[in-house]
Amino acid sequence: MENLDVTDIMILRELQKDAKLTTKELAAKVHLSPSPVFERLKRLERDGYIKNYIAVVDPIKAGNGIMVLCNVRLKHHSNELGRQFTSVIAGIDEVVECFNTSGDYDYQLKIYARSMAHYQELVLGRLGELDCIGSLHSIFVIGEVKNSRSIPLGHGK
């Protein structure tokens, strides 16, 4: 963050609200002309502050009305089991996020499923077949209170 000034932070905040802003629209919001905003955007992308531009799809409209947080405990800790697990998880479309965690579980998965039967099929047919998994603990999300991909940014308005 030490390489960012107030204008860079304003640009990042605006893009987190709406990544579809044109350079001209973004320039108006941060009170600069389009050319310097374009240059700043390219620098922010090149330096890795902006990783990607994505469309956020409504999971329910896409037919995935069930969200599950699945805690996974491996049989034991080893690089081999960790690599085996993450390799398989990377190939499962229903798993949209995977975190290596501390505490009682080794990983937490965020999974979207079409139905309870679909989730059961995923657990028994795909995850249950992984020899590296010691146990699973599923938490079914009843409702979302907050879902934000916005990253808190330091100084600036």
Summary of the structure (lengths in Angstrom):
residues: 157
radius of gyration: 20.2
end to end distance: 14.8
largest distance: 57.5
contacts: 367
relative contact order: 0.18
helix: 36%
strand: 19%
